[in-house]
Structures are given as structure tokens and as C-alpha cells.
Amino acid sequence: MNTPDLTYNEAGLIPCIVQDADTLEVLMMAWMNAKSLELTLERGETVFWSRSRQELWHKGATSGNVQRLVELRYDCDADTLLALVHPAGPACHTGAPTCFFRSFG
């Protein structure tokens, strides 16, 4: 896999913002490690690293709400990823379309 020199944190993780490729709505944020990044690019669906379970997590593997990868970008500092996806269902475990449905106001 030919990937850029990315900057991972001390735990070997990099944040990944997930955005709907059509609406541009921010769906969620999750962490990736080198293996989940590799699997995401190979499978064409998002795979993350679960910090709580300490294991790879294929988004939608049990719910069916997979996120088909359209494009994977990285920022100017190479320390954050942006996954543009076509979601097959809600992104949030609550059933909401996006994890960002609450506000301070």
C-alpha cells in the first residue's frame, strides 16, 4: 500500500472524520491505526480501531450500516483523515443519521 507519511499519536492512532460524500454532512469521528487504514483502502468500506474494545471495528458489520468509501483524504499536517462515504444507514449507534445531533445552544 502506497500511503503518505502520516502522523499517528503516541497510541498509534489517527483521527478520521467521516463525511457523507453527497450531502457533505459530518457523520462521525473515529480512530484509525495503520491496519484499519489498510483494510479501509482494501475493502472500500470504513474500518476503525475501537479504543474501548482494543480491536478493529468494521463499521456496519453487525448493523448493516456500512460506509462505502468514495475517497480518503488527509490534511495539510498529515495528522487527520477525512473519509468521504456513501452511508448505508445511520452513522450513530443511537440510530441518528449523524453522531453530531446535539448542540450547546
Beta strands, then each sheet from edge to edge (+ up, - down):
strand 1: 14-20
strand 2: 26-32
strand 3: 47-50
strand 4: 55-58
strand 5: 67-74
strand 6: 81-87
sheet 1: 2+ 1- 6- 5+
sheet 2: 3+ 4-
end
